[in-house]
Amino acid sequence: MTIPAGKGLLAAEAAQARGTALTVRQIFWRRFYRHRLAFCSLVFLVLLGLASAAAPLVEFALGVDGNLVDLFAAKQPPSAGHPLGTDELGRDLLVRLLYGGRVSLVVGLAAALCAAIVGTLLGLTAGYYGGRLDGLLMRFTDGVIALPILPLLIILAAIDLGKIGLPQALVGSESISLYRIVFLIALVGWTTVARLVRGATLSMKTREFVRAAEALGASAPRIMLVHILPNVVSPIIVATTLSVGGIILLESVLSFLGLGIQPPLPSWGNMLTSAQELIWDAPALAVYPGLLIFVTVIAFNFLGDGLQDALDPRALQGED
């Protein structure tokens, strides 16, 4: 059962007052709650996720259609019917921002999760088996790290999917640009997790409980997944959280260049693209998505820093 931050802190202090040892979960919440920027970032991201998920409800409550073009209502100021005004095509800006948040958050979280899975598998394999396989996988990782990521993604995103054998129904779907961005970013974004997991695995495989499992005849996959992986999950969580902000920023750049999420599917990046020619006439069209990108990326970075402090095993041992 998850203990809320406030109650976890009170319980931890009460336990200390009674002279009893704190549990790992209590120590985690206590340290995380002390990192106020990380805690506030978590609250902001949760609220942003809930608001983005509720975009259809907001659309219904306002009585608008986020995709309905009405040139007679273009670039209107905020009003009761349009709390943030309308964009250059007369669509409600608040609804578009919420739908764009859904897309940007899904891309960031999905790509980070896929990259973490790939990096974890490669890192576990390299660290546990070692030898030539370790050398081969790490040189491959170094090669991916050395690639110019943004130019590479621009080239890959510009490929016509219809010419590489994909079904026309899939190529013509509205969500294909979202799937492609997630795949491309996950394709090159796994290197940090792989190196972290590989280093942690090299340390863990010499521990007594791993040696005991080997002596009892446990298979290599079981040792990696059951005995080693749970003990290296902390750096994976931290690295994945820190990467989400960078992925959202990268998706925004690609969408701004017209190579990411394609209209009519909104994202904060392609909303900036549409607003760049109207920066003097309607600056709010660029300010709102740009501000959301900035604050969201900063929030994920603060959250990652807070998790890194809270999950530090040396700090956990020091407060036991």
C-alpha positions in Angstrom: 0.0 0.0 0.0 1.4 3.4 -0.9 1.8 5.9 1.9 1.0 9.5 1.1 4.0 11.8 1.4 2.7 13.8 4.4 1.6 10.7 6.3 4.8 8.9 5.4 6.8 11.7 6.9 4.8 11.8 10.1 5.0 8.0 10.5 8.7 8.1 9.9 9.2 10.8 12.5 7.0 9.0 15.0 8.9 5.8 14.4 12.2 7.6 15.0 10.8 9.1 18.2 9.9 5.5 19.4 13.4 4.4 18.6 12.3 1.9 15.9 13.9 1.5 12.5 12.4 3.2 9.5 11.2 1.1 6.6 12.7 1.7 3.2 9.4 3.0 2.0 9.1 5.5 4.8 12.7 6.7 4.2 12.0 7.1 0.5 8.9 9.2 1.1 10.6 11.2 3.7 13.6 12.1 1.5 11.4 12.7 -1.6 9.1 15.0 0.4 12.1 17.0 1.5 12.9 17.7 -2.1 10.2 20.3 -2.5 10.9 21.1 -6.1 10.6 17.4 -7.0 7.4 17.0 -4.9 5.8 20.1 -6.5 6.9 18.8 -10.0 5.1 15.5 -9.3 1.9 17.3 -8.3 2.1 19.5 -11.4 2.7 16.5 -13.7 -0.2 14.5 -12.1 -2.5 17.5 -12.5 -1.3 18.1 -16.1 -1.9 14.4 -16.9 -5.4 14.4 -15.4 -6.3 17.6 -17.2 -5.0 16.2 -20.5 -6.9 13.0 -20.0 -10.1 15.1 -19.3 -9.8 17.0 -22.6 -13.0 15.4 -24.0 -14.9 16.4 -20.9 -13.5 20.0 -21.1 -14.5 20.0 -24.8 -18.0 18.9 -23.9 -18.4 21.4 -21.0 -17.4 24.3 -23.3 -19.6 23.1 -26.1 -16.8 23.3 -28.7 -15.2 20.9 -31.2 -11.4 21.0 -31.0 -11.0 20.1 -34.7 -13.8 22.3 -36.0 -12.5 25.1 -38.2 -14.3 28.4 -37.9 -12.4 31.2 -39.7 -14.9 33.8 -38.5 -13.9 33.0 -34.9 -10.1 33.0 -35.6 -7.7 34.6 -33.1 -10.3 35.7 -30.7 -9.3 36.9 -27.2 -10.2 34.9 -24.1 -13.9 34.7 -23.3 -16.4 32.7 -21.4 -16.9 30.3 -24.3 -13.1 30.2 -25.1 -11.1 30.6 -21.8 -7.8 31.0 -23.6 -9.2 32.3 -26.9 -9.0 30.6 -30.3 -6.2 29.8 -32.7 -5.7 30.9 -36.3 -8.4 28.6 -37.6 -11.0 29.4 -34.9 -10.4 26.3 -32.8 -10.6 26.5 -29.0 -7.0 27.0 -27.8 -7.5 25.4 -24.3 -8.9 22.2 -25.8 -6.1 22.1 -28.4 -3.5 22.5 -25.6 -5.1 19.7 -23.6 -5.2 17.3 -26.6 -1.6 18.4 -27.4 -0.6 17.5 -23.9 -2.0 14.0 -24.3 0.1 13.5 -27.4 3.3 15.0 -26.0 3.0 13.2 -22.7 2.2 9.9 -24.4 5.2 10.3 -26.7 7.5 11.1 -23.9 6.4 8.3 -21.5 6.0 5.6 -24.2 9.3 6.4 -25.9 11.1 6.5 -22.5 9.6 3.2 -21.4 10.5 1.5 -24.7 14.0 2.8 -24.6 14.3 1.7 -20.9 13.2 -1.8 -21.8 15.7 -2.1 -24.7 18.5 -0.6 -22.6 17.8 -2.8 -19.6 17.9 -6.0 -21.7 21.1 -5.0 -23.4 22.7 -3.8 -20.2 21.8 -7.0 -18.3 23.1 -9.2 -21.1 26.4 -7.3 -21.4 27.0 -7.1 -17.7 26.2 -10.6 -16.8 27.9 -12.5 -19.6 30.8 -10.2 -20.0 33.7 -11.1 -22.3 33.4 -10.6 -26.0 29.6 -10.2 -25.9 30.0 -7.3 -23.4 32.7 -5.7 -25.6 30.5 -6.1 -28.7 27.4 -4.6 -27.1 29.2 -1.7 -25.5 31.0 -0.8 -28.7 27.6 -0.8 -30.5 26.3 1.4 -27.7 29.3 3.8 -28.1 28.5 3.9 -31.8 24.9 4.9 -31.2 26.0 7.5 -28.7 28.4 9.0 -31.3 25.6 9.5 -33.8 24.3 13.0 -34.3 20.8 12.2 -32.9 18.8 15.2 -34.2 20.0 15.1 -37.8 19.6 11.3 -37.8 16.0 11.6 -36.5 15.2 14.3 -39.1 16.4 11.9 -41.9 14.5 8.9 -40.5 11.3 11.0 -39.9 11.4 12.2 -43.5 11.2 8.7 -44.9 8.1 7.9 -46.9 6.5 5.0 -45.0 4.5 4.0 -48.1 7.8 3.1 -49.9 9.1 0.7 -47.3 6.3 -1.9 -47.6 3.9 -0.8 -44.8 0.2 -1.3 -45.4 -1.5 1.7 -46.9 -4.2 1.6 -44.2 -1.5 2.0 -41.5 0.4 4.7 -43.5 -2.8 6.7 -43.9 -3.9 6.5 -40.3 -4.0 9.7 -38.2 -1.8 8.2 -35.4 1.0 6.9 -37.6 3.1 9.9 -37.0 2.8 9.3 -33.2 3.9 5.7 -33.5 6.8 6.6 -35.8 8.1 9.2 -33.4 7.9 6.8 -30.4 9.7 4.1 -32.4 12.5 6.4 -33.7 13.2 8.0 -30.4 13.2 4.6 -28.6 15.6 3.3 -31.4 18.4 5.7 -30.3 17.4 6.6 -26.7 18.3 3.5 -24.9 22.1 4.0 -24.5 22.1 5.8 -21.1 20.0 3.0 -19.5 22.1 0.3 -21.1 25.4 1.7 -19.6 23.9 2.2 -16.2 22.4 -1.3 -16.0 25.5 -2.8 -17.3 27.6 -1.2 -14.6 25.2 -2.1 -11.9 25.0 -5.7 -13.2 28.8 -6.1 -13.1 28.7 -5.2 -9.4 25.7 -7.3 -8.6 26.8 -10.5 -10.2 29.6 -10.9 -7.8 27.3 -10.8 -4.7 26.8 -13.9 -2.6 23.1 -14.4 -3.4 23.8 -14.4 -7.2 26.6 -17.0 -6.6 24.3 -19.1 -4.5 21.6 -19.0 -7.3 24.2 -20.1 -9.8 25.4 -22.9 -7.5 21.8 -24.1 -7.2 21.5 -24.4 -11.0 19.4 -21.4 -11.8 19.4 -20.4 -15.4 21.1 -17.2 -16.6 17.8 -15.5 -17.7 16.3 -16.3 -14.3 19.3 -14.9 -12.4 19.2 -11.7 -14.5 15.5 -11.1 -14.2 14.7 -12.4 -10.7 17.9 -11.8 -8.7 19.8 -8.9 -10.5 17.1 -6.8 -12.1 15.1 -5.9 -8.9 18.4 -4.7 -7.4 19.3 -2.4 -10.3 15.8 -0.9 -10.8 16.6 2.4 -9.0 19.0 3.8 -11.7 16.5 2.6 -14.4 13.7 4.6 -12.8 15.8 7.7 -12.4 17.3 7.5 -15.9 13.9 6.9 -17.5 12.3 9.8 -15.6 15.1 12.2 -16.6 14.8 11.1 -20.2 11.1 11.9 -20.5 11.7 15.7 -20.5 14.3 15.4 -23.2 12.1 13.2 -25.4 9.2 15.7 -25.1 11.6 18.5 -26.2 12.9 16.3 -29.0 9.4 15.5 -30.2 8.5 19.2 -30.1 11.6 20.1 -32.2 10.6 17.5 -34.8 7.0 18.6 -34.8 8.1 22.2 -35.1 10.1 21.3 -38.2 7.1 19.5 -39.7 8.6 16.0 -39.3 6.9 14.9 -36.1 3.2 14.7 -35.1 1.2 15.7 -38.1 -2.0 17.8 -38.1 -4.9 17.5 -37.4 -3.4 15.6 -34.5 -2.3 18.3 -32.1 1.0 18.5 -30.2 2.7 21.4 -28.5 5.4 21.3 -31.1 3.2 21.5 -34.2 1.1 24.2 -32.4 4.2 26.3 -32.2 4.8 25.7 -35.9 1.4 27.0 -36.8 1.9 30.1 -34.5 5.3 31.1 -35.7 3.9 33.4 -38.5 1.4 35.0 -36.1 3.8 35.8 -33.3 3.0 39.5 -33.6 -0.7 39.2 -34.3 -1.5 36.6 -31.7 1.5 35.9 -29.4 -0.6 33.7 -27.0 -0.7 31.0 -29.7 3.0 30.6 -29.3 3.4 31.5 -25.6 1.0 28.8 -24.2 2.5 25.7 -25.9 6.0 27.0 -25.5 5.4 27.6 -21.8 3.9 24.2 -21.3 6.9 22.5 -23.0 9.3 24.5 -20.8 7.5 23.8 -17.5 6.9 20.1 -18.3 10.5 19.5 -19.2 11.7 21.3 -16.1 9.2 19.4 -14.0 10.5 16.0 -15.2 14.1 17.0 -14.6 13.2 18.1 -11.0 11.3 14.8 -10.5 14.3 12.8 -11.7 16.6 14.7 -9.4 14.2 14.0 -6.5 14.0 10.3 -7.3 17.7 10.1 -7.6 18.2 11.5 -4.0 15.3 9.4 -2.6 16.5 6.2 -4.1 20.2 6.6 -3.2 21.0 3.4 -1.3 23.8 5.1 0.6 21.3 7.7 1.8 18.8 5.0 2.7 21.3 3.2 4.8 22.4 6.4 6.5 18.8 7.1 7.7 18.0 3.6 8.8 
